[in-house]
Amino acid sequence: MMIAVTIGGQANAAPYAAMVIDARSGEVLHSRNADTPLHPASLTKMMTLYVVFDAVRRGEIGLDTPVKISKHAASEPPSKLGLRSGQTIALRYLIRAAAVKSANDAATALGEAIEGSEAAFARRMTQTAKAMGMTRTTFKNAHGLTEAGHLSTARDMTTLGRQLFYDFPEYYNLFSRRSTNAGVTTVANTNRRFLAAYNGADGIKTGYTRAAGFNLVASAERGNERIIATMFGGTSTAQRNAKVAELLDMGFSRAPSQVAISRPAAPDFTTGTGASAIMASSLRPHARPALQVAGAIGASETQLAQAVNQAVQQASVPVPVARPDDALEVVTRVSTSGGRHWGINVGKYGSRHQAESVLLKTALVEIGTLDTALRKVVQGSGGYEANFVGMTQDGAALACRRLAARDVECNTLGPTG
């Protein structure tokens, strides 16, 4: 039976629930009331954004597609961007406003742009949740304001946070922006206090309504470890942030320093009631040449040469609006630290030829973030270091996240690396 609890000396009106996992393996490190259906509030927007990112990837819509704001979207209560009925704004700015400011009008506009109505979009959100294994979640809207039947759990929202990190690494640093240009104005991150206060925090999403209390899904990275913690039912922003910091600390103390990365499976849209409708109704973009050699890390020299030739031959094939490079324009920002003096290391090898081969194969696999980087082999004690250099700090971090998601060894190199 759920009862109100006291946390940090304050009475908690909303039920308290929590979940902590090792993001690398998915191992549960702590849970409390994690399967209790509760009001997610604006944690909802994580799924709103997941579905939008997926729609862009599928080629259903582009980041620069102009979206006309409906009367319904414009009338959503705060937090909001202040959009006017009939106004037109690019999809990328709606994404930023929903992710950073948690703008309800932007979230509704995104749903209408993808599915034609918020109700249809909410059904797609629920279908995506079920395909992802979020078995106790039902969405009724795109923004998370309290509505009958609009419920989720700490476990499900933790699952969603992990999927966002692994499935859309090209967008992930959007959640760590302290502020961003949302087209009509610059907006501040609702999670900026926690991002500033907790070492290693880089996301993900806050949520608050009177019925839900103060909610947060937070992710933080320290060294080789990444922890995701979710909390429902905080009594204030400060109390919630303090509690989530405790949960993350618990996670880092319990997680092993080294563990094999077990990337979560992509949502399976081929099973479940109505799930196939997403597949049937969505446009299917052609794979970019670079993505067709995604297995190049383990390829032979002959296979590599064939892949390169195939990529060159297909370079003139038209590609859909939803290209990975387009996506990067939404989330990457010019580094303010170190200029292009950063890089990444993808291993140490026994010969220069082997290191050069790995660099070439890696560049083909991750062309989206490494196409402007320089390949450099550095001879050191015990072997030859395979490095990419001439990158910004953010570019290096993004490349490593994307490679890690493919189980490829990667470490960032600072300006002196």
C-alpha positions as a printed Julia matrix, in Angstrom:
417×3 Matrix{Float64}:
  0.0    0.0     0.0
  1.32   3.42   -0.91
  1.48   6.02    1.82
  2.86   9.51    2.03
  6.43   9.5     3.27
  8.77  12.02    4.79
 12.02  12.82    2.99
 14.5   15.37    4.22
 12.18  16.39    7.04
  9.3   17.5     4.8
  5.93  15.86    4.28
  5.68  14.46    0.75
  2.19  14.89   -0.75
  2.94  12.76   -3.82
  4.05   9.11   -3.48
  7.82   8.64   -3.52
  9.47   6.23   -5.96
 13.04   5.76   -7.1
 15.22   3.68   -9.37
 19.01   3.63   -9.87
 20.78   1.68  -12.62
 24.22   1.22  -14.09
 23.6    2.68  -17.55
 26.35   0.56  -19.11
 24.83  -2.79  -18.22
 21.29  -1.88  -17.22
 21.82  -3.5   -13.81
 19.44  -2.25  -11.13
 21.43  -0.87   -8.19
 18.5    0.4    -6.1
 14.73   0.61   -6.34
 11.81   1.7    -4.21
  8.19   1.63   -5.35
  9.7    1.44   -8.83
  6.7   -0.29  -10.42
  4.0    1.9    -8.89
  2.1    3.84  -11.61
  2.42   7.55  -10.86
  2.07  10.89  -12.62
  5.25  11.47  -14.66
  4.63  15.21  -15.28
  7.14  16.58  -17.79
  9.25  13.44  -17.72
  6.69  12.66  -20.42
  8.63  14.9   -22.78
 11.46  12.36  -22.89
  9.13  10.11  -24.88
  7.8   13.04  -26.9
 11.38  13.79  -27.95
 12.26  10.13  -28.48
  9.38   9.76  -30.95
 10.33  13.02  -32.7
 13.98  11.95  -33.0
 12.79   8.64  -34.41
 10.51  10.39  -36.9
 13.39  12.56  -38.1
 15.61   9.5   -38.47
 12.9    7.71  -40.47
 12.55  10.68  -42.81
  8.98  11.53  -41.8
  9.93  15.12  -41.08
 13.02  17.32  -41.16
 14.65  19.48  -38.54
 14.07  22.57  -40.65
 10.47  21.7   -41.52
  8.3   24.74  -40.7
  5.58  23.87  -38.2
  2.4   25.94  -38.05
  1.21  26.4   -34.48
 -2.38  25.42  -33.81
 -4.78  27.18  -31.5
 -4.68  24.09  -29.3
 -0.9   24.14  -28.96
 -0.78  27.89  -28.36
 -3.34  27.6   -25.55
 -1.33  25.14  -23.44
 -0.59  26.43  -19.92
  2.95  27.2   -18.71
  5.69  26.29  -18.81
  5.58  27.47  -22.41
  7.58  29.14  -25.14
  4.81  31.66  -25.82
  3.91  30.5   -29.32
  0.98  32.17  -31.09
 -1.75  30.47  -33.07
 -0.88  30.6   -36.76
  2.81  31.26  -36.11
  5.37  29.19  -38.03
  8.57  27.91  -36.45
 11.2   25.33  -37.44
 10.93  21.89  -35.86
 14.45  22.14  -34.38
 13.41  25.07  -32.19
 10.4   23.19  -30.88
 12.73  20.32  -29.95
 15.02  22.67  -28.05
 12.15  24.36  -26.23
 10.6   21.04  -25.18
 13.91  19.54  -24.04
 15.46  22.52  -22.29
 12.6   24.75  -21.12
 10.06  21.9   -20.91
  7.66  24.04  -22.93
  4.17  22.55  -23.12
  3.13  24.47  -26.23
  6.24  23.24  -28.04
  5.6   19.62  -27.01
  2.02  19.74  -28.28
  3.15  21.35  -31.54
  5.71  18.58  -32.03
  3.06  15.92  -31.59
  0.69  17.6   -34.03
  3.49  18.02  -36.57
  4.31  14.31  -36.49
  0.88  12.68  -36.23
 -1.62  15.42  -37.08
 -3.19  15.51  -33.63
 -1.95  15.29  -30.06
 -4.23  12.33  -29.36
 -2.77  10.32  -32.25
  0.73  11.26  -31.16
  0.02  10.13  -27.6
 -1.08   6.75  -28.95
  2.2    6.5   -30.84
  4.07   7.42  -27.66
  2.33   4.59  -25.81
  3.02   2.13  -28.65
  6.69   3.11  -28.56
  6.76   2.66  -24.79
  5.31  -0.84  -25.04
  7.79  -1.75  -27.79
 10.58  -0.54  -25.49
  9.42  -2.73  -22.61
  7.79   0.08  -20.6
  4.92  -2.17  -19.55
  3.23   0.11  -17.01
  3.17   3.35  -19.01
  0.29   5.01  -20.85
  0.48   8.46  -22.39
 -2.55  10.66  -22.99
 -0.73  13.84  -24.09
  2.65  15.08  -25.29
  3.48  17.44  -22.41
  2.77  15.57  -19.18
  0.17  17.79  -17.55
 -2.06  15.72  -15.28
 -4.7   13.74  -17.14
 -6.66  10.62  -16.18
 -4.81   7.5   -17.27
 -1.56   9.34  -18.06
  0.8    7.3   -15.89
  4.28   5.81  -15.74
  6.7    4.34  -13.22
 10.21   5.02  -11.98
 11.39   1.81  -13.67
  9.83   2.71  -17.01
 11.19   6.26  -17.01
 14.66   4.95  -16.18
 14.36   2.58  -19.12
 13.4    5.5   -21.34
 16.31   7.61  -20.14
 18.75   4.81  -20.99
 17.2    4.32  -24.43
 17.53   8.03  -25.19
 21.22   7.94  -24.32
 22.02   4.9   -26.45
 19.55   5.26  -29.32
 20.1    8.96  -30.03
 23.64   9.9   -28.93
 23.71  12.61  -31.59
 21.01  14.49  -29.68
 21.99  13.68  -26.13
 24.03  16.78  -25.25
 20.88  18.82  -25.85
 19.86  17.8   -22.31
 23.0   19.3   -20.75
 22.6   22.77  -22.24
 22.17  25.39  -19.54
 20.37  27.55  -22.12
 19.63  27.42  -25.83
 18.26  29.43  -28.74
 14.65  28.36  -29.27
 14.08  30.55  -32.31
 11.87  33.2   -30.75
 13.93  33.58  -27.59
 16.73  32.06  -25.55
 15.44  29.64  -22.92
 17.05  28.37  -19.7
 17.25  24.72  -18.69
 14.8   23.69  -15.97
 17.52  21.32  -14.71
 20.35  23.91  -14.65
 20.75  23.88  -10.86
 21.34  20.16  -10.74
 23.61  20.22  -13.79
 25.73  22.89  -12.12
 25.8   21.27   -8.7
 26.43  17.58   -9.39
 29.8   16.54  -10.75
 29.4   14.64  -14.01
 25.69  15.35  -14.52
 24.69  15.83  -18.16
 20.91  15.3   -18.23
 18.16  14.38  -18.53
 14.71  15.79  -17.61
 12.74  17.41  -14.82
  9.01  17.28  -14.23
  6.55  18.93  -11.86
  2.82  19.08  -11.33
  0.89  19.32   -8.07
 -0.27  15.73   -8.46
  3.17  14.38   -9.34
  5.42  16.38   -7.06
  8.97  17.17   -8.19
 10.31  14.46  -10.51
 13.7   14.0   -12.13
 15.5   11.52  -14.36
 19.21  12.3   -14.0
 22.25  10.84  -15.71
 25.87  11.37  -14.71
 29.22  10.09  -15.88
 32.41   9.78  -13.85
 35.39   8.09  -15.44
 34.17   4.93  -17.12
 30.98   4.79  -15.07
 27.55   6.16  -15.97
 24.59   6.07  -13.59
 20.95   6.91  -14.25
 18.7    7.75  -11.3
 14.98   8.48  -11.32
 12.89  10.03   -8.57
  9.15  10.65   -8.38
  7.45  12.67   -5.64
  9.93  15.26   -4.42
  8.64  18.06   -2.2
 10.65  20.89   -3.77
 13.32  21.48   -6.39
 16.03  21.66   -3.74
 14.88  18.55   -1.88
 14.5   16.59   -5.12
 17.97  17.59   -6.31
 19.52  16.63   -2.99
 17.8   13.26   -2.99
 18.75  12.49   -6.58
 22.34  13.41   -5.77
 22.2   10.83   -2.96
 20.8    8.25   -5.38
 23.53   8.9    -7.93
 26.19   8.74   -5.23
 24.73   5.39   -4.18
 24.91   4.23   -7.78
 28.54   5.21   -8.23
 29.46   3.53   -4.95
 27.78   0.27   -5.97
 28.68   0.09   -9.66
 31.84  -1.78  -10.69
 34.59   0.37  -12.18
 34.75  -1.85  -15.26
 31.78  -3.56  -16.86
 30.93  -4.65  -20.38
 28.56  -2.29  -22.16
 25.27  -3.99  -22.94
 23.43  -1.64  -25.23
 19.63  -1.86  -24.89
 17.81  -3.36  -27.84
 16.0   -0.95  -30.13
 12.22  -0.88  -29.64
 10.53  -3.78  -31.39
  7.68  -2.33  -33.42
  6.78  -5.65  -35.02
  4.86  -6.94  -32.0
  2.22  -5.6   -29.66
 -1.2   -4.13  -30.3
 -1.04  -1.41  -32.91
  2.75  -1.26  -32.84
  3.06  -2.29  -36.48
  1.12   0.83  -37.46
  4.21   2.9   -36.73
  6.22   0.82  -39.17
  3.53   0.83  -41.82
  2.83   4.55  -41.74
  6.4    5.81  -41.42
  8.6    6.65  -44.36
 11.75   4.59  -44.66
 14.88   6.6   -45.49
 17.64   5.02  -47.56
 20.74   4.18  -45.55
 23.59   6.62  -46.02
 26.73   5.06  -47.51
 28.64   5.56  -44.26
 26.03   3.64  -42.3
 26.24   0.68  -44.67
 29.75  -0.06  -43.46
 28.78  -0.07  -39.8
 30.45  -3.45  -39.43
 33.74  -2.19  -40.8
 35.56  -2.4   -37.45
 35.74  -6.17  -37.88
 36.15  -6.18  -41.67
 39.12  -7.43  -43.64
 41.2   -5.12  -45.83
 39.45  -6.5   -48.93
 36.02  -5.98  -47.4
 37.03  -2.5   -46.35
 38.13  -1.6   -49.87
 34.85  -2.93  -51.24
 32.91  -0.88  -48.69
 34.81   2.26  -49.6
 34.14   1.71  -53.3
 30.46   1.13  -52.6
 30.28   4.31  -50.55
 31.89   6.3   -53.38
 29.55   4.81  -55.98
 26.49   5.66  -53.88
 27.61   9.13  -52.91
 25.32  10.68  -55.53
 22.22   8.81  -54.34
 19.69  11.3   -52.89
 19.26  10.98  -49.15
 16.26  11.99  -47.03
 16.08  15.08  -44.9
 16.76  13.03  -41.78
 20.53  12.65  -42.04
 22.71  12.19  -38.94
 24.66  15.31  -39.86
 21.41  17.33  -39.81
 20.71  15.99  -36.37
 24.06  17.13  -35.1
 23.2   20.7   -36.0
 20.53  20.62  -33.31
 22.68  19.5   -30.46
 26.31  20.3   -31.07
 27.71  23.62  -29.99
 31.01  25.33  -30.64
 33.44  24.46  -27.9
 34.43  27.33  -25.65
 37.3   25.38  -24.14
 40.38  24.17  -25.98
 39.29  25.03  -29.53
 40.02  22.2   -31.95
 42.81  20.8   -29.82
 40.87  17.82  -28.53
 40.81  14.29  -29.85
 39.94  10.68  -29.16
 41.91   7.45  -28.83
 40.54   4.19  -30.21
 43.18   1.81  -28.93
 46.83   0.74  -28.98
 48.08  -1.7   -31.58
 51.17  -3.74  -32.36
 52.04  -2.08  -35.66
 51.59   1.27  -37.36
 49.75  -0.42  -40.23
 47.25  -1.99  -37.84
 46.62   1.34  -36.08
 46.14   3.13  -39.42
 43.73   0.43  -40.57
 41.63   0.76  -37.43
 41.54   4.55  -37.82
 40.26   4.25  -41.38
 37.62   1.7   -40.46
 36.49   3.76  -37.48
 36.24   6.89  -39.62
 33.95   5.04  -42.02
 31.76   3.76  -39.19
 31.43   7.15  -37.49
 31.7    9.56  -40.41
 29.1   11.86  -38.89
 31.44  13.03  -36.12
 34.88  12.13  -37.5
 34.7   13.41  -41.08
 36.71  16.55  -40.23
 39.04  14.95  -37.69
 42.64  14.1   -38.55
 43.91  10.53  -38.18
 47.17  10.31  -36.24
 49.27   7.34  -35.13
 51.54   7.97  -32.16
 54.28   5.49  -31.3
 54.67   4.96  -27.59
 55.79   2.41  -25.08
 54.19  -0.9   -25.92
 52.62  -0.03  -29.26
 51.03   2.46  -31.61
 48.2    4.72  -30.39
 45.36   5.23  -32.89
 44.08   8.79  -32.42
 41.74  11.25  -34.07
 42.81  14.86  -33.46
 41.75  18.37  -34.41
 38.36  18.12  -32.73
 36.4   20.34  -30.37
 35.85  19.14  -26.81
 32.16  18.56  -27.47
 32.86  16.83  -30.78
 35.31  14.44  -29.15
 32.87  13.61  -26.35
 30.03  13.03  -28.82
 32.18  10.77  -31.03
 33.18   8.66  -28.03
 29.57   8.28  -26.9
 28.52   7.14  -30.36
 31.43   4.69  -30.64
 30.82   3.37  -27.13
 27.21   2.69  -28.14
 28.68   0.39  -30.81
 30.95  -1.3   -28.24
 34.03   0.34  -29.73
 36.79   1.33  -27.28
 37.17   5.11  -27.1
 38.76   7.66  -24.77
 38.84  11.44  -25.12
 42.17  13.25  -25.32
 42.51  16.74  -23.83
 44.45  19.62  -25.39
 47.71  18.15  -24.12
 46.84  14.61  -25.24
